[in-house]
Amino acid sequence: MPESKSSGLKASKVITLTGIGVVSLLLIGYCAAQDDYEEVGADCVDLDSRQPDGSYTVVDDDYCDDDSSSTSHYYGSRGAYGWYYGGVRSGTRIVHGTTVRPSDVHITSRKGTVIQRGGFGGRSGWGSGS
């Protein structure tokens, strides 16, 4: 009879461990599905327009084409354009942000175009160093 008691305890432990594993996987899946990422706005700017106060001239988002893999976009004599993240906009100028693309954040342009989704798998090749 002692053998049947020990096999019952083993089965009980297996069920408990399996239950804990299933709950853990569900919890991890739930946490991964949450959109807890910081929201950051982006404006397309003329990178050649930087002023001494660090501000840039905002241009149409079409100048910062998402089909290019370069960090800034050159349009001949019209200059270079890139994304400016998290700045404070005043009229046609923006300041107090960065041209360095932040990671693990959800980035959208003022027009609502998604530039990067938070977490893994965000687009690469956006922005430029300042």
Contact map, one row per residue, 1 for C-alpha under 8 A:
1111100000000000000000000000000000000000000000000000000000000000000000000000000000000000000000000000000000000000000000000000000000
1111110000000000000000000000000000000000000000000000000000000000000000000000000000000000000000000000000000000000000000000000000000
1111111000000000000000000000000000000000000000000000000000000000000000000000000000000000000000000000000000000000000000000000000000
1111111100000000000000000000000000000000000000000000000000000000000000000000000000000000000000000000000000000000000000000000000000
1111111110000000000000000000000000000000000000000000000000000000000000000000000000000000000000000000000000000000000000000000000000
0111111111000000000000000000000000000000000000000000000000000000000000000000000000000000000000000000000000000000000000000000000000
0011111111100000000000000000000000000000000000000000000000000000000000000000000000000000000000000000000000000000000000000000000000
0001111111110000000000000000000000000000000000000000000000000000000000000000000000000000000000000000000000000000000000000000000000
0000111111111000000000000000000000000000000000000000000000000000000000000000000000000000000000000000000000000000000000000000000000
0000011111111100000000000000000000000000000000000000000000000000000000000000000000000000000000000000000000000000000000000000000000
0000001111111110000000000000000000000000000000000000000000000000000000000000000000000000000000000000000000000000000000000000000000
0000000111111111000000000000000000000000000000000000000000000000000000000000000000000000000000000000000000000000000000000000000000
0000000011111111100000000000000000000000000000000000000000000000000000000000000000000000000000000000000000000000000000000000000000
0000000001111111110000000000000000000000000000000000000000000000000000000000000000000000000000000000000000000000000000000000000000
0000000000111111111000000000000000000000000000000000000000000000000000000000000000000000000000000000000000000000000000000000000000
0000000000011111111100000000000000000000000000000000000000000000000000000000000000000000000000000000000000000000000000000000000000
0000000000001111111110000000000000000000000000000000000000000000000000000000000000000000000000000000000000000000000000000000000000
0000000000000111111111000000000000000000000000000000000000000000000000000000000000000000000000000000000000000000000000000000000000
0000000000000011111111100000000000000000000000000000000000000000000000000000000000000000000000000000000000000000000000000000000000
0000000000000001111111110000000000000000000000000000000000000000000000000000000000000000000000000000000000000000000000000000000000
0000000000000000111111111000000000000000000000000000000000000000000000000000000000000000000000000000000000000000000000000000000000
0000000000000000011111111100000000000000000000000000000000000000000000000000000000000000000000000000000000000000000000000000000000
0000000000000000001111111110000000000000000000000000000000000000000000000000000000000000000000000000000000000000000000000000000000
0000000000000000000111111111000000000000000000000000000000000000000000000000000000000000000000000000000000000000000000000000000000
0000000000000000000011111111100000000000000000000000000000000000000000000000000000000000000000000000000000000000000000000000000000
0000000000000000000001111111110000000000000000000000000000000000000000000000000000000000000000000000000000000000000000000000000000
0000000000000000000000111111111000000000000000000000000000000000000000000000000000000000000000000000000000000000000000000000000000
0000000000000000000000011111111100000000000000000000000000000000000000000000000000000000000000000000000000000000000000000000000000
0000000000000000000000001111111110000000000000000000000000000000000000000000000000000000000000000000000000000000000000000000000000
0000000000000000000000000111111111000000000000000000000000000000000000000000000000000000000000000000000000000000000000000000000000
0000000000000000000000000011111111000000000000000000000000000000000000000000000000000000000000000000000000000000000000000000000000
0000000000000000000000000001111111000000000000000000000000000000000000000000000000000000000000000000000000000000000000000000000000
0000000000000000000000000000111111100000000000000000000000000000000000000000000000000000000000000000000000000000000000000000000000
0000000000000000000000000000011111110000000000000000000000000000000000000000000000000000000000000000000000000000000000000000000000
0000000000000000000000000000000011111000000000000000000000000000000000000000000000000000000000000000000000000000000001000000000000
0000000000000000000000000000000001111100000000000000000000000000000000000000000000000000000000000000000000000000000000000000000000
0000000000000000000000000000000000111110000000000000000000000000000000000000000000000000000000000000000111000000000001100000000000
0000000000000000000000000000000000011111000000000000000000000000000000000000000000000000000000000000000111000000000001000000000000
0000000000000000000000000000000000001111100000000000000000000000000000000000000000000000000000000000000011110000000000000000000000
0000000000000000000000000000000000000111110000000000000000000000000000000000000000001100000000000000000011110000000000000000000000
0000000000000000000000000000000000000011111000000000000000000000000000000000000000001110000000000000000000111100000000000000000000
0000000000000000000000000000000000000001111100000000000000000000000000000000000000111110000000000000000000111100000000000000000000
0000000000000000000000000000000000000000111110000000000001101000000000000000000000111000000000000000000000001100000000000000000000
0000000000000000000000000000000000000000011111000000000001111011000000000000000011110000000000000000000000001000000000000000000000
0000000000000000000000000000000000000000001111100000000111110000000000000000000011110000000000000000000000000000000000000000000000
0000000000000000000000000000000000000000000111111100000111100000000000000000001111000000000000000000000000000000000000000000000000
0000000000000000000000000000000000000000000011111100000110000000000000000000001111000000000000000000000000000000000000000000000000
0000000000000000000000000000000000000000000001111100000000000000000000000000001110000000000000000000000000000000000000000000000000
0000000000000000000000000000000000000000000001111110001110000000000000000000000000000000000000000000000000000000000000000000000000
0000000000000000000000000000000000000000000001111111011110000000000000000000000000000000000000000000000000000000000000000000000000
0000000000000000000000000000000000000000000000001111111100000000000000000000000000000000000000000000000000000000000000000000000000
0000000000000000000000000000000000000000000000000111111000000000000000000000000000000000000000000000000000000000000000000000000000
0000000000000000000000000000000000000000000000000011111000000000000000000000000000000000000000100000000000000000000000000000000000
0000000000000000000000000000000000000000000000000111111100000000000000000000000000000000000000110000000000000000000000000000000000
0000000000000000000000000000000000000000000000001111111110000000000000000000000000000000000011110000000000000000000000000000000000
0000000000000000000000000000000000000000000011101110011111000000000000000000000000000000000011100000000000000000000000000000000000
0000000000000000000000000000000000000000000011101100001111100000000000000000000000000000000111000000000000000000000000000000000000
0000000000000000000000000000000000000000001111000000000111110000000000000000000000000000000111000000000000000000000000000000000000
0000000000000000000000000000000000000000001111000000000011111010000000000000000000000000000100000000000000000000000000000000000000
0000000000000000000000000000000000000000000110000000000001111111000000000000000000000000000000000000000000000000000000000000000000
0000000000000000000000000000000000000000001100000000000000111111100000000000000000000000000000000000000000001010000000000000000000
0000000000000000000000000000000000000000000000000000000000011111100000000000000000000000000000000000000000000000000000000000000000
0000000000000000000000000000000000000000000100000000000000111111100000001000000011000000000000000000000000000000000000000000000000
0000000000000000000000000000000000000000000100000000000000011111110000011000000011100000000000000000000000000000000000000000000000
0000000000000000000000000000000000000000000000000000000000001111111100001000000000000000000000000000000000000000000000000000000000
0000000000000000000000000000000000000000000000000000000000000001111110000000000000000000000000000000000000000000001000000000000000
0000000000000000000000000000000000000000000000000000000000000000111110000000000000000000000000000000000000000000000000000000000000
0000000000000000000000000000000000000000000000000000000000000000111111001000000000000000000000000000000000000000000000000000000000
0000000000000000000000000000000000000000000000000000000000000000011111100000000000000000000000000000000000000000000000000001110000
0000000000000000000000000000000000000000000000000000000000000000000111111000000000000000000000000000000000000000000000000000110000
0000000000000000000000000000000000000000000000000000000000000000000011111000000001000000000000000000000000000000000000000000111100
0000000000000000000000000000000000000000000000000000000000000001000001111100000111000000000000000000000000000000000000000000011100
0000000000000000000000000000000000000000000000000000000000000011100101111110000111000000000000000000000000000000000000000000000000
0000000000000000000000000000000000000000000000000000000000000000000000011111011110000000000000000000000000000000000000000000000000
0000000000000000000000000000000000000000000000000000000000000000000000001111111100000000000000000000000000000000000000000000000000
0000000000000000000000000000000000000000000000000000000000000000000000000111111000000000000000000000000000000000000000000000000000
0000000000000000000000000000000000000000000000000000000000000000000000000011111000000000000000000000000000000000000000000000000000
0000000000000000000000000000000000000000000000000000000000000000000000000111111100000000000000000000000000000000000000000000000000
0000000000000000000000000000000000000000000001110000000000000000000000000111111110000000000000000000000000000000000000000000000000
0000000000000000000000000000000000000000000001110000000000000000000000011110011111000000000000000000000000000000000000000000000000
0000000000000000000000000000000000000000000111110000000000000011000000011100001111100000000000000000000000000000000000000000000000
0000000000000000000000000000000000000000000111100000000000000011000000111000000111110000000000000010000000000000000000000000011100
0000000000000000000000000000000000000000011110000000000000000001000000000000000011111000000000000010100000000000000000000000011100
0000000000000000000000000000000000000000011110000000000000000000000000000000000001111110000000001111000000000000000000000000001000
0000000000000000000000000000000000000001111000000000000000000000000000000000000000111110000000001111110000000000000000000000000000
0000000000000000000000000000000000000001110000000000000000000000000000000000000000011111000000011100000000000000000000000000000000
0000000000000000000000000000000000000000110000000000000000000000000000000000000000011111100001111100000000000000000000000000000000
0000000000000000000000000000000000000000000000000000000000000000000000000000000000000111110001111000000000000000000000000000000000
0000000000000000000000000000000000000000000000000000000000000000000000000000000000000011111111100000000000000000000000000000000000
0000000000000000000000000000000000000000000000000000000000000000000000000000000000000001111111000000000000000000000000000000000000
0000000000000000000000000000000000000000000000000000000000000000000000000000000000000000111111000000000000000000000000000000000000
0000000000000000000000000000000000000000000000000000000011100000000000000000000000000000111111000000000000000000000000000000000000
0000000000000000000000000000000000000000000000000000001111000000000000000000000000000000111111100000000000000000000000000000000000
0000000000000000000000000000000000000000000000000000001111000000000000000000000000000011111111111000000000000000000000000000000000
0000000000000000000000000000000000000000000000000000111100000000000000000000000000000011100011111000000000000000000000000000000000
0000000000000000000000000000000000000000000000000000011000000000000000000000000000000111000001111100000000000000000000000000000000
0000000000000000000000000000000000000000000000000000000000000000000000000000000000011111000001111110000000000000000000000000000000
0000000000000000000000000000000000000000000000000000000000000000000000000000000000011110000000011111100000000000000000000000000001
0000000000000000000000000000000000000000000000000000000000000000000000000000000001111000000000001111100000000000000000000000001111
0000000000000000000000000000000000000000000000000000000000000000000000000000000000011000000000000111110000000000000000000000001111
0000000000000000000000000000000000000000000000000000000000000000000000000000000000101000000000000111111000000000000000000000011100
0000000000000000000000000000000000000000000000000000000000000000000000000000000000001000000000000001111110000000000000000000000000
0000000000000000000000000000000000000000000000000000000000000000000000000000000000000000000000000000111110000000000001100000000000
0000000000000000000000000000000000001100000000000000000000000000000000000000000000000000000000000000011111000000000011110100000000
0000000000000000000000000000000000001111000000000000000000000000000000000000000000000000000000000000011111100000000111100000000000
0000000000000000000000000000000000001111000000000000000000000000000000000000000000000000000000000000000111110000011111000000000000
0000000000000000000000000000000000000011110000000000000000000000000000000000000000000000000000000000000011111000011111000000000000
0000000000000000000000000000000000000011110000000000000000000000000000000000000000000000000000000000000001111111111100000000000000
0000000000000000000000000000000000000000111100000000000000001000000000000000000000000000000000000000000000111111111000000000000000
0000000000000000000000000000000000000000111000000000000000000000000000000000000000000000000000000000000000011111100000000000000000
0000000000000000000000000000000000000000000000000000000000001000000000000000000000000000000000000000000000011111100000000000000000
0000000000000000000000000000000000000000000000000000000000000000000000000000000000000000000000000000000000011111110000000000000000
0000000000000000000000000000000000000000000000000000000000000000000000000000000000000000000000000000000000011111111000000000000000
0000000000000000000000000000000000000000000000000000000000000000000000000000000000000000000000000000000001111001111110000000000000
0000000000000000000000000000000000000000000000000000000000000000010000000000000000000000000000000000000001111000111110000010000000
0000000000000000000000000000000000000000000000000000000000000000000000000000000000000000000000000000000011110000011111000110000000
0000000000000000000000000000000000000000000000000000000000000000000000000000000000000000000000000000000111100000011111101110000000
0000000000000000000000000000000000101100000000000000000000000000000000000000000000000000000000000000001111100000000111110100000000
0000000000000000000000000000000000001000000000000000000000000000000000000000000000000000000000000000001110000000000011111100000000
0000000000000000000000000000000000000000000000000000000000000000000000000000000000000000000000000000000100000000000001111100000000
0000000000000000000000000000000000000000000000000000000000000000000000000000000000000000000000000000000000000000000010111110000000
0000000000000000000000000000000000000000000000000000000000000000000000000000000000000000000000000000000100000000000111111111000000
0000000000000000000000000000000000000000000000000000000000000000000000000000000000000000000000000000000000000000001110001111110000
0000000000000000000000000000000000000000000000000000000000000000000010000000000000000000000000000000000000000000000000000111110000
0000000000000000000000000000000000000000000000000000000000000000000011100000000000000000000000000000000000000000000000000011111000
0000000000000000000000000000000000000000000000000000000000000000000011110000000001100000000000000000100000000000000000000011111100
0000000000000000000000000000000000000000000000000000000000000000000000110000000001110000000000000011100000000000000000000000111110
0000000000000000000000000000000000000000000000000000000000000000000000110000000001100000000000000011100000000000000000000000011111
0000000000000000000000000000000000000000000000000000000000000000000000000000000000000000000000000011000000000000000000000000001111
0000000000000000000000000000000000000000000000000000000000000000000000000000000000000000000000000111000000000000000000000000000111
